[in-house]
Amino acid sequence: MQKMHLANHLLLLLVGLLVLSHGQLHPEHYSQGHTGSPHQEAPSTGEGSPSLKIAPGNTAFALHFYHLMASQSPGSNIFFSPLSISASYAMLSLGARSHSQTQILEGLGFNLTELSECDIHQGFQHLLHTLQLPGDRLEMHIGSALFLSQDLLILPEFLNDSVAFYESKLFLTNFHNSVGTTQLINDHVKEETQGKIVDLVSHLSTDITMVLVNYIYFKALWEKPFIPSMTTSQDFYVDETTVVKVPMMLQDTQHHWYLHDRFLPCSVLRMDYQGNMTAFFILPDQGKMKQVEEVLTPEMLTRWNNLLRKRYFYKKLKLHFPKFSISGAYQLDQILPKMGFMDLFSEQADLSGITKERKLQVSKSFHKAILEVDEVGTQAAVATGSFITFMSAQHNRRVLRFNRPFLVAIFSTNTQSILFLGKVVNPTKP
């Protein structure tokens, strides 16, 4: 019992936020949130660049996390930012020692016999910097903030490295003033996520000495936007017994990159954004979601990515796609121990690289992500829709109807990183 009182708690808040809006972006907003010089040149993203070294590990972690969530809640929406989680815990590993550090880095998917700790942090430094460079009609804002107890002596090496590699912002606060600290954190998160996440923290206990917040804001335009007047109310088949009405967007004159897999019961659609971002939407045939999920591997994603660069798969398509908003909220302190993070949330945690004063452990860790997909960023007028039957692309490869559960992956093409991953089971459930 005495030993428990010696452990001060580190509260970890991870906010992965995605907003996809297809309305007009104003030029003065394109570089919002970029912390470096607006005239910085893009770092090299060619073969051998630091971010590509960590890409396989990040992909492995993303799919491991997805499969765990899918097995725990097979009938639920899933949406999270693997990059947000990975970057935050990689940053935390700067202050971890011994088994705690090894468990974090290996849990994040990295093979420490092939990749050094330095390679990992330099990889994230390069990745985060590349993603935040200003781009045409693409707004990306990634960041983290450390809220530290004003009477806690933090080791300079940890502070310096967290700023150098992860561009973390630092705030000193009085955790005994729970109301004031809660307000400080919530105001910062609200500002950094463009008002999308409010009141993230409701209560902080007085034994907390540090809070780590991570956030991502992403706003992009489709290369081929939808026309709002063509959106109508149609049926979405959640399962064999559940049908819901959704605003269904339509494109019937555009060419798209898509295929119906010859070996798997699914269609795959590639939708590009303006900028170095691409979305892959994977539509299993009716009742085949589990079969497709079982083969969702890094190799399969690479295969689809390679195939959907061949001109043969660029064809005129009548595309029906739902307009929706979903979110995911996860208690990482309950999930990550199942992925190899054994010590971090227990008394065995060794975070002595953060401070020598007190013994720290992570008490709570949250992750919240929001996905909004629409045509122009505003609610479209809804017309009366007719009953829509299932029409698999297998029978008519020129028509693709996303009127049943599907998978989504948002991918940074120049860093080969999965920014967001999820499953839309019921688009009417936020």
The 8 nearest C-alpha neighbors of each residue, nearest first, counted from 0:
[[1, 2, 3, 4, 5, 6, 346, 345],
 [2, 0, 4, 3, 5, 6, 346, 7],
 [1, 3, 5, 0, 4, 6, 346, 358],
 [4, 2, 5, 0, 1, 6, 346, 7],
 [3, 5, 2, 1, 6, 0, 7, 206],
 [6, 4, 2, 3, 7, 358, 1, 357],
 [7, 5, 358, 4, 359, 3, 8, 360],
 [8, 6, 359, 206, 358, 207, 5, 360],
 [7, 9, 207, 360, 362, 359, 361, 208],
 [8, 10, 361, 209, 360, 207, 362, 210],
 [11, 9, 210, 363, 362, 361, 209, 364],
 [10, 12, 364, 211, 210, 363, 9, 212],
 [13, 11, 212, 365, 364, 211, 366, 14],
 [14, 12, 366, 213, 365, 212, 15, 214],
 [13, 15, 214, 367, 366, 213, 16, 368],
 [16, 14, 368, 215, 214, 80, 367, 83],
 [17, 15, 368, 215, 369, 216, 14, 214],
 [18, 16, 217, 370, 369, 216, 19, 368],
 [17, 19, 218, 371, 217, 370, 20, 216],
 [20, 18, 218, 372, 371, 219, 17, 21],
 [21, 19, 376, 22, 218, 219, 220, 18],
 [20, 22, 375, 220, 374, 376, 221, 373],
 [21, 23, 375, 376, 20, 24, 220, 374],
 [24, 22, 25, 21, 375, 220, 20, 376],
 [25, 23, 136, 22, 26, 28, 29, 220],
 [24, 26, 27, 28, 23, 29, 136, 22],
 [27, 25, 28, 29, 24, 136, 135, 30],
 [26, 28, 25, 29, 30, 31, 24, 136],
 [29, 27, 31, 26, 30, 25, 24, 138],
 [28, 30, 138, 26, 31, 27, 137, 133],
 [31, 29, 133, 28, 33, 32, 138, 27],
 [30, 32, 28, 33, 29, 138, 140, 27],
 [33, 31, 140, 34, 30, 139, 141, 131],
 [34, 32, 31, 30, 35, 131, 140, 132],
 [33, 35, 32, 36, 166, 131, 37, 31],
 [36, 34, 33, 37, 39, 132, 38, 128],
 [35, 37, 38, 39, 34, 33, 40, 132],
 [36, 38, 39, 35, 133, 33, 30, 132],
 [39, 37, 36, 40, 35, 133, 132, 41],
 [40, 38, 36, 37, 41, 35, 132, 42],
 [41, 39, 42, 38, 132, 37, 43, 36],
 [40, 42, 43, 39, 129, 132, 44, 128],
 [43, 41, 40, 44, 129, 125, 128, 39],
 [42, 44, 45, 48, 41, 129, 46, 49],
 [45, 43, 48, 413, 42, 414, 46, 50],
 [46, 44, 43, 48, 47, 413, 51, 414],
 [45, 47, 48, 44, 51, 43, 49, 52],
 [46, 48, 45, 49, 51, 52, 44, 50],
 [47, 49, 44, 51, 46, 50, 45, 43],
 [50, 48, 122, 52, 51, 125, 121, 47],
 [51, 49, 122, 126, 52, 125, 53, 48],
 [52, 50, 54, 53, 49, 48, 414, 47],
 [51, 53, 50, 49, 54, 122, 48, 47],
 [52, 54, 56, 51, 50, 55, 122, 57],
 [53, 55, 51, 57, 56, 52, 416, 58],
 [56, 54, 58, 57, 53, 59, 52, 51],
 [57, 55, 108, 109, 59, 58, 53, 54],
 [56, 58, 54, 60, 55, 59, 61, 53],
 [59, 57, 61, 55, 56, 60, 54, 62],
 [58, 60, 56, 62, 57, 61, 108, 63],
 [61, 59, 63, 108, 57, 58, 107, 62],
 [62, 60, 58, 81, 64, 59, 63, 57],
 [61, 63, 65, 64, 59, 60, 66, 58],
 [64, 62, 60, 66, 65, 61, 59, 67],
 [63, 65, 67, 61, 62, 66, 60, 68],
 [64, 66, 62, 68, 67, 63, 69, 61],
 [67, 65, 69, 63, 68, 64, 62, 70],
 [66, 68, 64, 70, 65, 69, 63, 71],
 [69, 67, 71, 65, 66, 70, 72, 64],
 [70, 68, 73, 66, 72, 67, 71, 65],
 [69, 71, 67, 68, 73, 72, 66, 65],
 [70, 72, 68, 69, 73, 67, 66, 74],
 [73, 71, 69, 75, 74, 70, 68, 76],
 [74, 72, 69, 70, 75, 71, 68, 76],
 [75, 73, 72, 424, 76, 69, 425, 238],
 [76, 74, 72, 73, 424, 77, 425, 423],
 [75, 77, 424, 423, 422, 425, 78, 74],
 [78, 76, 421, 422, 327, 75, 423, 79],
 [77, 79, 421, 327, 420, 326, 368, 422],
 [80, 78, 368, 420, 419, 327, 81, 421],
 [79, 81, 419, 15, 83, 82, 418, 420],
 [80, 82, 61, 84, 83, 85, 79, 419],
 [83, 81, 85, 80, 418, 84, 86, 417],
 [82, 84, 80, 86, 81, 85, 15, 87],
 [83, 85, 81, 87, 82, 86, 88, 80],
 [84, 86, 82, 88, 87, 83, 89, 81],
 [87, 85, 89, 83, 84, 88, 82, 90],
 [88, 86, 90, 84, 89, 85, 83, 91],
 [87, 89, 91, 90, 85, 86, 92, 84],
 [90, 88, 92, 86, 91, 87, 85, 104],
 [91, 89, 87, 88, 92, 93, 86, 161],
 [90, 92, 88, 93, 89, 94, 87, 95],
 [91, 93, 95, 89, 94, 90, 100, 88],
 [94, 92, 91, 90, 95, 157, 89, 352],
 [93, 95, 352, 353, 92, 350, 91, 157],
 [96, 94, 350, 92, 100, 352, 93, 349],
 [95, 97, 100, 349, 99, 350, 352, 98],
 [96, 98, 99, 100, 101, 349, 95, 102],
 [99, 97, 101, 100, 102, 96, 342, 349],
 [100, 98, 102, 97, 101, 96, 349, 342],
 [99, 101, 95, 96, 103, 92, 98, 102],
 [102, 100, 98, 104, 103, 99, 105, 97],
 [101, 103, 99, 105, 340, 100, 106, 104],
 [104, 102, 106, 100, 101, 105, 340, 107],
 [103, 105, 107, 101, 106, 102, 109, 100],
 [104, 106, 109, 108, 107, 102, 103, 101],
 [107, 105, 103, 339, 108, 104, 102, 338],
 [106, 108, 104, 105, 60, 109, 103, 85],
 [107, 109, 56, 60, 105, 106, 59, 57],
 [110, 108, 56, 105, 104, 107, 111, 114],
 [109, 111, 112, 113, 114, 105, 108, 56],
 [112, 110, 114, 113, 115, 109, 105, 116],
 [111, 113, 110, 114, 115, 109, 116, 105],
 [114, 112, 111, 110, 115, 109, 118, 52],
 [113, 115, 111, 112, 110, 118, 116, 119],
 [116, 114, 118, 117, 111, 119, 113, 112],
 [115, 117, 119, 118, 120, 114, 111, 104],
 [116, 118, 115, 120, 119, 121, 114, 122],
 [119, 117, 115, 121, 116, 120, 122, 114],
 [118, 120, 122, 116, 117, 121, 53, 123],
 [121, 119, 123, 122, 117, 118, 124, 164],
 [122, 120, 124, 118, 123, 119, 117, 125],
 [121, 123, 50, 49, 119, 125, 120, 124],
 [124, 122, 126, 120, 125, 121, 127, 50],
 [123, 125, 164, 121, 122, 127, 126, 165],
 [124, 126, 128, 122, 123, 50, 127, 129],
 [127, 125, 123, 50, 129, 128, 124, 122],
 [128, 126, 130, 124, 129, 125, 123, 131],
 [127, 129, 125, 131, 126, 130, 124, 132],
 [130, 128, 126, 127, 131, 132, 125, 42],
 [129, 131, 127, 128, 132, 126, 139, 411],
 [132, 130, 128, 129, 139, 33, 140, 133],
 [131, 133, 129, 130, 134, 128, 33, 41],
 [134, 132, 30, 29, 131, 135, 33, 138],
 [135, 133, 137, 136, 132, 274, 29, 138],
 [134, 136, 137, 274, 29, 133, 273, 26],
 [137, 135, 29, 134, 273, 24, 219, 138],
 [138, 136, 219, 134, 135, 274, 29, 218],
 [137, 139, 218, 29, 217, 219, 30, 136],
 [140, 138, 217, 131, 216, 137, 218, 141],
 [139, 141, 216, 32, 215, 131, 217, 142],
 [142, 140, 215, 214, 216, 139, 131, 127],
 [141, 143, 214, 213, 167, 215, 140, 144],
 [144, 142, 213, 167, 212, 214, 168, 145],
 [143, 145, 168, 167, 212, 169, 211, 146],
 [146, 144, 211, 169, 210, 147, 170, 168],
 [145, 147, 170, 210, 209, 171, 169, 211],
 [148, 146, 209, 171, 172, 149, 145, 170],
 [147, 149, 208, 172, 151, 150, 173, 171],
 [148, 150, 171, 172, 151, 173, 147, 152],
 [149, 151, 148, 152, 173, 147, 171, 172],
 [152, 150, 148, 149, 153, 147, 208, 356],
 [151, 153, 354, 150, 154, 356, 355, 149],
 [154, 152, 354, 353, 151, 155, 158, 157],
 [153, 155, 354, 156, 353, 157, 152, 158],
 [156, 154, 158, 157, 159, 153, 160, 353],
 [157, 155, 159, 158, 154, 160, 352, 353],
 [158, 156, 160, 155, 159, 154, 353, 161],
 [159, 157, 155, 161, 156, 160, 162, 154],
 [158, 160, 156, 162, 157, 161, 155, 163],
 [159, 161, 163, 157, 162, 158, 164, 156],
 [162, 160, 158, 165, 164, 159, 163, 167],
 [161, 163, 166, 167, 159, 160, 165, 164],
 [164, 162, 160, 161, 166, 165, 159, 124],
 [163, 165, 124, 161, 162, 160, 166, 120],
 [164, 166, 161, 167, 162, 124, 163, 90],
 [167, 165, 162, 163, 164, 161, 168, 142],
 [166, 168, 162, 143, 144, 165, 161, 169],
 [167, 169, 144, 145, 143, 166, 170, 162],
 [168, 170, 145, 144, 146, 167, 171, 147],
 [169, 171, 146, 145, 147, 172, 168, 144],
 [172, 170, 147, 149, 148, 146, 169, 173],
 [173, 171, 148, 149, 147, 174, 170, 180],
 [172, 174, 175, 176, 148, 149, 180, 171],
 [173, 175, 176, 177, 205, 180, 148, 172],
 [176, 174, 205, 173, 177, 204, 206, 180],
 [177, 175, 174, 179, 173, 178, 180, 205],
 [176, 178, 180, 175, 174, 179, 203, 181],
 [179, 177, 181, 180, 176, 182, 202, 203],
 [178, 180, 182, 181, 176, 177, 183, 173],
 [181, 179, 183, 177, 182, 178, 174, 176],
 [182, 180, 178, 184, 183, 179, 177, 200],
 [181, 183, 179, 185, 180, 184, 186, 178],
 [184, 182, 180, 186, 181, 185, 179, 187],
 [185, 183, 187, 181, 186, 182, 188, 180],
 [184, 186, 182, 188, 198, 187, 183, 199],
 [185, 187, 189, 183, 184, 188, 182, 190],
 [186, 188, 190, 184, 185, 189, 191, 183],
 [189, 187, 185, 191, 190, 186, 192, 184],
 [190, 188, 194, 186, 197, 192, 196, 187],
 [191, 189, 187, 193, 188, 192, 194, 186],
 [190, 192, 188, 193, 189, 187, 214, 194],
 [193, 191, 189, 194, 195, 190, 216, 188],
 [194, 192, 190, 195, 191, 189, 216, 196],
 [193, 195, 189, 192, 196, 190, 197, 191],
 [196, 194, 192, 193, 197, 189, 16, 369],
 [197, 195, 189, 194, 192, 199, 188, 198],
 [196, 198, 189, 199, 185, 195, 194, 188],
 [199, 197, 185, 200, 201, 196, 189, 186],
 [198, 200, 197, 185, 201, 196, 188, 184],
 [201, 199, 198, 202, 181, 185, 184, 203],
 [202, 200, 198, 199, 181, 203, 185, 178],
 [201, 203, 200, 204, 181, 177, 178, 180],
 [204, 202, 177, 205, 181, 201, 207, 200],
 [203, 205, 206, 207, 202, 177, 174, 175],
 [204, 206, 175, 207, 174, 203, 177, 208],
 [207, 205, 204, 7, 8, 208, 174, 175],
 [208, 206, 8, 205, 9, 209, 204, 7],
 [207, 209, 148, 9, 8, 147, 206, 7],
 [210, 208, 147, 9, 146, 207, 148, 10],
 [211, 209, 10, 146, 11, 145, 9, 212],
 [210, 212, 145, 11, 12, 144, 146, 10],
 [211, 213, 12, 144, 13, 143, 11, 210],
 [214, 212, 143, 13, 14, 142, 87, 144],
 [215, 213, 14, 15, 142, 141, 143, 16],
 [214, 216, 141, 16, 15, 140, 217, 142],
 [217, 215, 140, 16, 17, 192, 139, 141],
 [218, 216, 139, 17, 18, 138, 140, 215],
 [219, 217, 19, 138, 18, 20, 137, 139],
 [218, 220, 137, 19, 20, 272, 138, 217],
 [219, 221, 21, 272, 273, 20, 222, 136],
 [220, 222, 272, 224, 223, 273, 271, 21],
 [221, 223, 272, 273, 271, 224, 220, 270],
 [222, 224, 221, 225, 253, 271, 272, 270],
 [225, 223, 221, 222, 374, 21, 226, 220],
 [224, 226, 374, 227, 250, 249, 248, 223],
 [225, 227, 228, 229, 374, 224, 230, 249],
 [228, 226, 229, 230, 379, 374, 225, 375],
 [227, 229, 230, 226, 380, 379, 231, 381],
 [230, 228, 227, 226, 249, 231, 248, 225],
 [229, 231, 248, 247, 227, 228, 249, 246],
 [232, 230, 382, 381, 247, 246, 384, 233],
 [233, 231, 246, 384, 245, 381, 247, 383],
 [234, 232, 384, 244, 245, 247, 231, 246],
 [233, 235, 244, 243, 387, 245, 242, 236],
 [234, 236, 402, 243, 403, 242, 244, 237],
 [235, 237, 242, 403, 238, 402, 241, 234],
 [238, 236, 241, 425, 242, 403, 424, 235],
 [237, 239, 241, 236, 240, 242, 403, 286],
 [240, 238, 241, 237, 236, 242, 286, 285],
 [239, 241, 238, 242, 237, 236, 243, 235],
 [242, 240, 238, 237, 239, 236, 243, 235],
 [241, 243, 236, 235, 237, 234, 240, 244],
 [244, 242, 235, 234, 245, 236, 241, 237],
 [243, 245, 234, 233, 235, 232, 242, 246],
 [246, 244, 232, 233, 247, 234, 321, 235],
 [247, 245, 232, 231, 322, 321, 230, 233],
 [248, 246, 321, 231, 230, 320, 245, 232],
 [249, 247, 230, 320, 321, 319, 322, 229],
 [250, 248, 319, 318, 229, 230, 320, 251],
 [249, 251, 318, 317, 252, 225, 253, 319],
 [250, 252, 317, 253, 318, 316, 249, 315],
 [253, 251, 250, 315, 317, 316, 254, 318],
 [254, 252, 315, 251, 316, 250, 255, 317],
 [253, 255, 315, 314, 316, 313, 252, 256],
 [256, 254, 313, 314, 257, 315, 316, 253],
 [255, 257, 313, 269, 312, 307, 268, 314],
 [258, 256, 268, 267, 312, 255, 269, 307],
 [259, 257, 267, 266, 260, 312, 268, 256],
 [258, 260, 266, 265, 393, 261, 267, 392],
 [261, 259, 263, 262, 265, 266, 258, 264],
 [260, 262, 263, 259, 264, 265, 258, 393],
 [263, 261, 260, 264, 265, 259, 291, 266],
 [262, 264, 260, 265, 261, 291, 259, 290],
 [265, 263, 284, 283, 260, 287, 262, 291],
 [266, 264, 283, 284, 282, 263, 260, 259],
 [265, 267, 259, 282, 258, 281, 260, 283],
 [268, 266, 281, 258, 257, 280, 282, 259],
 [269, 267, 257, 280, 279, 256, 270, 281],
 [268, 270, 279, 256, 278, 257, 271, 280],
 [271, 269, 278, 277, 279, 268, 272, 256],
 [272, 270, 277, 222, 278, 221, 276, 269],
 [273, 271, 221, 222, 276, 220, 277, 274],
 [272, 274, 222, 220, 221, 136, 137, 271],
 [273, 275, 276, 272, 137, 135, 134, 136],
 [274, 276, 412, 411, 413, 273, 277, 272],
 [277, 275, 411, 272, 274, 412, 410, 271],
 [276, 278, 271, 410, 272, 270, 409, 411],
 [279, 277, 409, 270, 408, 269, 410, 271],
 [278, 280, 269, 408, 268, 407, 281, 270],
 [279, 281, 407, 268, 406, 267, 282, 278],
 [280, 282, 267, 406, 405, 266, 407, 279],
 [281, 283, 405, 266, 265, 267, 280, 284],
 [284, 282, 265, 288, 287, 264, 266, 285],
 [285, 283, 265, 287, 264, 286, 391, 282],
 [284, 286, 287, 283, 403, 288, 391, 389],
 [285, 287, 288, 284, 283, 289, 238, 239],
 [288, 286, 290, 284, 283, 285, 289, 291],
 [289, 287, 291, 283, 290, 286, 292, 284],
 [288, 290, 292, 291, 287, 293, 286, 73],
 [289, 291, 287, 293, 288, 292, 294, 264],
 [290, 292, 288, 293, 289, 294, 287, 295],
 [293, 291, 289, 295, 294, 290, 288, 66],
 [292, 294, 290, 291, 295, 289, 296, 66],
 [295, 293, 292, 291, 296, 299, 290, 263],
 [294, 296, 292, 293, 299, 291, 297, 300],
 [295, 297, 299, 298, 294, 300, 62, 59],
 [298, 296, 300, 299, 301, 58, 59, 295],
 [297, 299, 301, 296, 300, 302, 295, 303],
 [300, 298, 302, 296, 301, 297, 295, 303],
 [299, 301, 297, 303, 302, 298, 304, 296],
 [302, 300, 304, 298, 299, 303, 305, 297],
 [301, 303, 299, 305, 300, 304, 298, 306],
 [304, 302, 306, 300, 305, 301, 307, 299],
 [303, 305, 301, 307, 302, 306, 300, 308],
 [304, 306, 302, 303, 307, 308, 301, 309],
 [307, 305, 303, 308, 304, 309, 302, 312],
 [308, 306, 304, 309, 305, 256, 303, 312],
 [307, 309, 306, 305, 310, 304, 312, 256],
 [308, 310, 311, 307, 306, 312, 313, 305],
 [311, 309, 313, 312, 308, 307, 256, 314],
 [310, 312, 309, 313, 314, 307, 308, 256],
 [311, 313, 310, 256, 257, 309, 314, 258],
 [314, 312, 256, 310, 255, 311, 254, 257],
 [315, 313, 254, 255, 312, 316, 256, 311],
 [314, 316, 254, 253, 255, 252, 397, 317],
 [317, 315, 397, 254, 318, 398, 314, 253],
 [316, 318, 251, 398, 250, 397, 399, 319],
 [317, 319, 399, 250, 249, 316, 398, 400],
 [320, 318, 400, 249, 248, 401, 399, 247],
 [319, 321, 248, 401, 247, 318, 249, 400],
 [322, 320, 247, 248, 246, 323, 245, 401],
 [321, 323, 373, 246, 372, 247, 248, 320],
 [324, 322, 426, 372, 371, 321, 325, 373],
 [323, 325, 371, 370, 429, 372, 426, 326],
 [326, 324, 429, 370, 369, 428, 426, 323],
 [327, 325, 369, 368, 429, 370, 78, 328],
 [326, 328, 78, 368, 367, 77, 79, 369],
 [329, 327, 367, 366, 368, 326, 330, 365],
 [328, 330, 366, 331, 365, 367, 327, 334],
 [331, 329, 365, 332, 333, 364, 334, 366],
 [330, 332, 334, 364, 333, 335, 365, 329],
 [331, 333, 364, 330, 334, 363, 335, 344],
 [334, 332, 331, 330, 335, 336, 337, 364],
 [335, 333, 331, 332, 337, 336, 330, 338],
 [334, 336, 338, 337, 340, 331, 332, 333],
 [337, 335, 340, 341, 338, 339, 334, 333],
 [338, 336, 335, 334, 339, 340, 341, 333],
 [339, 337, 335, 336, 340, 106, 334, 64],
 [338, 340, 106, 336, 341, 337, 102, 335],
 [341, 339, 336, 102, 335, 103, 338, 342],
 [340, 342, 336, 339, 343, 344, 102, 345],
 [343, 341, 348, 347, 345, 344, 99, 340],
 [342, 344, 348, 345, 341, 361, 99, 340],
 [343, 345, 361, 342, 360, 362, 332, 348],
 [346, 344, 347, 342, 343, 348, 360, 361],
 [345, 347, 348, 360, 6, 344, 342, 3],
 [346, 348, 342, 345, 349, 343, 344, 99],
 [349, 347, 343, 342, 346, 360, 345, 99],
 [348, 350, 351, 96, 95, 99, 347, 97],
 [351, 349, 95, 352, 94, 353, 359, 96],
 [350, 352, 353, 354, 349, 355, 95, 94],
 [351, 353, 94, 350, 95, 354, 96, 157],
 [354, 352, 94, 351, 154, 153, 350, 157],
 [355, 353, 153, 351, 154, 356, 352, 152],
 [354, 356, 351, 357, 353, 352, 358, 154],
 [357, 355, 354, 152, 358, 151, 153, 351],
 [358, 356, 355, 359, 354, 7, 6, 5],
 [359, 357, 6, 7, 5, 360, 356, 351],
 [360, 358, 7, 6, 8, 350, 357, 9],
 [359, 361, 8, 348, 9, 344, 343, 362],
 [360, 362, 9, 344, 8, 10, 363, 343],
 [361, 363, 8, 10, 9, 344, 360, 364],
 [364, 362, 10, 332, 11, 361, 365, 330],
 [363, 365, 11, 331, 332, 12, 330, 10],
 [366, 364, 12, 330, 13, 331, 329, 11],
 [365, 367, 13, 329, 14, 328, 12, 15],
 [368, 366, 328, 14, 15, 327, 329, 365],
 [367, 369, 15, 16, 327, 79, 326, 14],
 [370, 368, 326, 16, 17, 325, 327, 371],
 [369, 371, 17, 325, 18, 324, 326, 372],
 [372, 370, 324, 18, 19, 323, 373, 369],
 [371, 373, 19, 323, 322, 324, 20, 370],
 [374, 372, 322, 376, 375, 20, 21, 371],
 [373, 375, 225, 21, 227, 376, 224, 226],
 [376, 374, 22, 21, 377, 373, 20, 227],
 [375, 377, 20, 22, 21, 373, 374, 378],
 [378, 376, 375, 379, 373, 374, 22, 20],
 [379, 377, 380, 376, 373, 375, 227, 381],
 [378, 380, 227, 377, 381, 230, 228, 246],
 [379, 381, 382, 378, 228, 230, 227, 231],
 [382, 380, 231, 232, 379, 230, 383, 246],
 [383, 381, 231, 232, 384, 380, 230, 229],
 [382, 384, 232, 231, 381, 385, 233, 386],
 [385, 383, 232, 233, 231, 382, 386, 234],
 [384, 386, 387, 233, 383, 232, 234, 231],
 [385, 387, 388, 234, 384, 233, 232, 383],
 [388, 386, 234, 385, 389, 233, 402, 384],
 [389, 387, 390, 386, 234, 402, 236, 400],
 [390, 388, 391, 387, 402, 400, 285, 403],
 [391, 389, 388, 392, 400, 394, 395, 399],
 [390, 392, 393, 394, 389, 284, 395, 399],
 [391, 393, 396, 395, 394, 399, 398, 259],
 [392, 394, 391, 395, 396, 259, 266, 390],
 [395, 393, 392, 391, 396, 390, 398, 397],
 [396, 394, 392, 397, 393, 398, 391, 390],
 [395, 397, 392, 398, 393, 394, 399, 259],
 [396, 398, 316, 395, 317, 399, 315, 392],
 [399, 397, 317, 396, 395, 316, 392, 318],
 [398, 400, 318, 392, 319, 317, 401, 397],
 [401, 399, 319, 402, 318, 320, 398, 390],
 [400, 402, 320, 403, 319, 399, 321, 282],
 [401, 403, 235, 400, 236, 234, 404, 321],
 [402, 404, 236, 235, 401, 237, 405, 424],
 [405, 403, 424, 423, 237, 425, 402, 282],
 [404, 406, 282, 423, 281, 422, 403, 283],
 [407, 405, 422, 281, 280, 421, 423, 282],
 [406, 408, 280, 421, 279, 420, 422, 281],
 [407, 409, 420, 279, 278, 419, 410, 421],
 [410, 408, 278, 419, 418, 417, 277, 420],
 [409, 411, 417, 277, 416, 276, 418, 412],
 [412, 410, 276, 416, 415, 414, 413, 275],
 [411, 413, 415, 275, 414, 276, 410, 277],
 [412, 414, 415, 411, 44, 275, 45, 416],
 [413, 415, 416, 412, 411, 51, 50, 44],
 [416, 414, 412, 411, 413, 54, 410, 51],
 [417, 415, 411, 414, 410, 54, 418, 58],
 [416, 418, 410, 419, 409, 411, 58, 408],
 [419, 417, 82, 409, 80, 410, 416, 81],
 [420, 418, 80, 409, 417, 408, 79, 81],
 [421, 419, 408, 407, 79, 78, 80, 409],
 [420, 422, 78, 77, 407, 406, 79, 408],
 [421, 423, 406, 77, 76, 405, 407, 424],
 [422, 424, 76, 405, 404, 425, 426, 406],
 [423, 425, 404, 76, 237, 75, 422, 426],
 [424, 426, 427, 237, 428, 423, 76, 404],
 [427, 425, 323, 428, 423, 424, 325, 324],
 [428, 426, 425, 429, 323, 245, 243, 324],
 [427, 429, 426, 425, 325, 324, 76, 326],
 [428, 325, 326, 324, 427, 426, 323, 327]]
